[in-house]
Amino acid sequence: MQQVPHTPYVDVSAVSDDAFILDVREPDEWRAGHVDGSLHIPMGQVPARMGEVPQDRRVVVVCRSGGRSARVTGFLREQGYDVVNLEGGLTAWEAANRSLTGPVL
């Protein structure tokens, strides 16, 4: 996956509570905390699992700081998906006091 220029970003404050969130971090990062209800597909698995990503609504792509998710956002945009990258990633999400949940045990 290569980053596409002009990747669209969204600020944490503009993400609605019912947004579809795709988390592309690694499994250990996911287990440490994630947005409740988000879909977890590690970045390297996205091409093989694109069928799990909805094409009928906007998708907010997240990682820890926004780098990996920017690459995935660019890739999915090339495939025709309506996607945006979360500016600052989950680091910004947490700093904005948006809730994160740990693993379901």
Residue frames as qw, qx, qy, qz and C-alpha x, y, z in Angstrom:
[[0.000, 0.889, 0.458, 0.000, 0.00, 0.00, 0.00],
 [0.413, 0.145, 0.001, 0.899, 1.31, 3.41, -0.91],
 [0.010, -0.621, -0.426, 0.658, 0.10, 6.67, 0.58],
 [0.316, 0.642, 0.509, 0.478, -1.97, 8.71, -1.82],
 [0.175, 0.071, -0.119, 0.975, -1.40, 12.48, -1.85],
 [0.361, -0.241, -0.078, -0.897, -4.18, 14.62, -0.41],
 [0.349, -0.273, -0.887, 0.129, -5.41, 12.02, 2.06],
 [0.356, -0.637, -0.180, -0.660, -8.55, 13.43, 3.70],
 [0.288, 0.003, -0.739, 0.609, -8.37, 13.89, 7.46],
 [0.443, -0.684, -0.388, -0.430, -11.06, 14.35, 10.08],
 [0.033, -0.471, 0.537, -0.699, -10.64, 15.98, 13.48],
 [0.170, -0.158, -0.918, 0.321, -11.64, 13.97, 16.55],
 [0.221, 0.304, 0.429, -0.821, -14.32, 16.55, 17.37],
 [0.510, 0.289, -0.300, -0.752, -16.02, 15.92, 14.01],
 [0.316, 0.043, -0.938, -0.138, -16.37, 12.15, 14.49],
 [0.653, -0.328, -0.052, -0.680, -19.91, 11.26, 15.52],
 [0.516, -0.329, 0.713, -0.343, -20.62, 8.63, 18.16],
 [0.848, 0.236, 0.431, -0.200, -22.15, 6.37, 15.49],
 [0.362, 0.732, -0.499, -0.291, -19.27, 6.68, 13.01],
 [0.994, 0.082, -0.015, 0.064, -17.92, 3.48, 11.46],
 [0.152, -0.847, 0.508, 0.030, -14.33, 3.20, 12.68],
 [0.939, 0.245, -0.204, 0.128, -11.71, 0.90, 11.16],
 [0.455, -0.789, 0.410, 0.044, -8.76, 0.29, 13.49],
 [0.816, 0.501, -0.283, 0.049, -5.67, -0.85, 11.56],
 [0.195, -0.727, 0.616, -0.232, -3.27, -1.33, 14.49],
 [0.420, 0.230, -0.876, 0.050, -1.62, -4.59, 15.46],
 [0.662, -0.424, -0.593, -0.175, -3.43, -7.08, 17.75],
 [0.532, -0.271, -0.506, 0.622, -1.40, -6.15, 20.86],
 [0.010, 0.069, -0.042, 0.997, -2.26, -2.48, 20.36],
 [0.500, -0.345, -0.482, -0.631, -5.95, -3.36, 19.88],
 [0.655, -0.385, -0.634, 0.140, -5.99, -5.38, 23.11],
 [0.355, -0.109, -0.372, 0.851, -4.51, -2.42, 25.00],
 [0.163, 0.588, 0.418, -0.673, -7.58, -0.31, 24.16],
 [0.139, 0.191, 0.654, 0.719, -9.77, 0.60, 21.21],
 [0.391, 0.003, -0.002, -0.921, -12.90, 2.51, 20.27],
 [0.462, 0.170, 0.801, -0.340, -15.93, 0.49, 21.31],
 [0.660, 0.574, 0.395, -0.280, -17.66, -0.97, 18.26],
 [0.240, 0.744, -0.473, -0.406, -14.75, -0.38, 15.89],
 [0.965, 0.261, -0.010, -0.017, -13.71, -2.98, 13.32],
 [0.411, -0.701, 0.534, 0.235, -10.19, -4.32, 13.82],
 [0.894, 0.407, 0.090, 0.163, -8.24, -5.25, 10.69],
 [0.542, -0.572, 0.273, 0.551, -4.44, -4.95, 11.03],
 [0.241, 0.752, -0.267, -0.552, -2.95, -2.86, 8.22],
 [0.035, -0.375, 0.852, 0.364, -1.29, -5.81, 6.49],
 [0.265, 0.266, 0.926, -0.035, -4.59, -7.69, 6.29],
 [0.338, 0.540, 0.193, -0.746, -6.68, -4.87, 4.78],
 [0.335, 0.352, -0.592, -0.643, -6.29, -5.90, 1.11],
 [0.225, -0.044, -0.966, -0.121, -7.50, -9.44, 1.86],
 [0.081, -0.458, -0.804, 0.371, -10.34, -8.31, 4.14],
 [0.078, 0.010, -0.140, -0.987, -11.76, -5.31, 2.27],
 [0.377, -0.361, -0.713, -0.467, -15.11, -7.09, 2.03],
 [0.408, -0.508, -0.655, 0.381, -15.59, -6.44, 5.75],
 [0.130, -0.296, -0.104, 0.941, -15.38, -2.67, 5.24],
 [0.362, 0.686, 0.590, -0.224, -18.71, -1.07, 4.34],
 [0.318, 0.130, 0.435, 0.832, -18.98, 0.69, 1.01],
 [0.094, -0.697, -0.579, -0.412, -22.30, 2.36, 1.75],
 [0.367, -0.918, -0.151, -0.003, -21.10, 4.78, 4.43],
 [0.217, 0.820, -0.417, 0.327, -18.10, 6.87, 5.42],
 [0.900, -0.243, -0.258, 0.254, -15.35, 5.01, 7.25],
 [0.145, -0.913, 0.340, -0.174, -12.95, 6.67, 9.73],
 [0.878, 0.166, -0.357, 0.272, -9.58, 4.88, 9.68],
 [0.385, -0.859, 0.267, -0.209, -7.49, 4.96, 12.87],
 [0.801, 0.107, -0.447, 0.384, -4.12, 3.82, 14.21],
 [0.563, -0.480, -0.357, 0.570, -2.00, 5.08, 17.10],
 [0.215, -0.556, -0.012, 0.803, -0.85, 8.38, 15.62],
 [0.492, 0.728, 0.142, -0.457, -2.23, 8.55, 12.07],
 [0.016, 0.585, -0.673, -0.453, 0.62, 7.28, 9.89],
 [0.196, 0.033, 0.965, 0.170, -0.52, 3.74, 9.15],
 [0.340, 0.607, 0.654, -0.298, -4.13, 4.79, 8.90],
 [0.245, 0.730, -0.183, -0.611, -3.19, 7.45, 6.33],
 [0.019, 0.320, -0.849, -0.421, -1.70, 4.73, 4.12],
 [0.197, 0.312, 0.928, -0.043, -4.79, 2.54, 4.51],
 [0.293, 0.705, 0.330, -0.555, -7.06, 5.53, 3.85],
 [0.199, 0.604, -0.472, -0.611, -5.22, 6.21, 0.59],
 [0.051, -0.088, 0.963, 0.248, -5.39, 2.57, -0.43],
 [0.233, 0.481, 0.814, -0.227, -9.13, 2.27, 0.29],
 [0.279, 0.708, 0.060, -0.646, -9.83, 5.56, -1.53],
 [0.115, 0.408, -0.723, -0.545, -8.12, 4.09, -4.60],
 [0.030, 0.166, 0.981, 0.097, -10.59, 1.18, -4.35],
 [0.235, -0.444, -0.494, -0.709, -13.56, 3.58, -4.29],
 [0.440, -0.539, -0.660, 0.282, -14.31, 3.65, -0.55],
 [0.127, -0.837, -0.053, -0.529, -15.51, 6.80, 1.23],
 [0.779, -0.361, -0.324, 0.398, -12.82, 6.99, 3.91],
 [0.017, 0.897, -0.201, 0.395, -11.10, 9.61, 6.04],
 [0.648, 0.091, -0.557, 0.511, -8.07, 9.39, 8.31],
 [0.491, -0.824, -0.277, 0.053, -8.41, 10.37, 11.97],
 [0.264, 0.782, -0.282, 0.489, -6.09, 13.33, 12.51],
 [0.175, -0.618, 0.596, -0.482, -3.62, 12.39, 15.26],
 [0.540, 0.018, -0.840, -0.040, -4.96, 8.85, 15.59],
 [0.651, -0.549, -0.522, -0.043, -6.03, 7.31, 18.86],
 [0.458, -0.127, -0.333, 0.815, -3.49, 9.47, 20.67],
 [0.130, -0.179, -0.084, -0.972, -5.64, 12.49, 19.72],
 [0.576, -0.410, -0.575, -0.411, -8.83, 10.52, 20.46],
 [0.638, -0.404, -0.548, 0.359, -7.70, 9.82, 24.01],
 [0.285, -0.047, -0.180, 0.940, -6.42, 13.39, 24.50],
 [0.305, -0.268, -0.258, -0.876, -9.90, 14.63, 23.58],
 [0.350, -0.070, 0.718, -0.598, -11.32, 12.43, 26.36],
 [0.755, 0.124, -0.342, -0.546, -13.17, 10.21, 23.90],
 [0.780, -0.344, 0.459, -0.251, -13.79, 6.78, 25.36],
 [0.447, 0.415, -0.783, -0.122, -11.66, 3.72, 24.72],
 [0.890, -0.283, 0.154, -0.324, -12.40, 0.20, 25.86],
 [0.213, -0.505, 0.834, 0.058, -10.12, -2.67, 26.70],
 [0.307, 0.104, -0.885, -0.336, -10.47, -6.23, 25.52],
 [0.799, -0.224, -0.030, -0.556, -13.57, -8.31, 26.10],
 [0.021, -0.390, 0.902, -0.184, -12.46, -11.15, 28.36]]
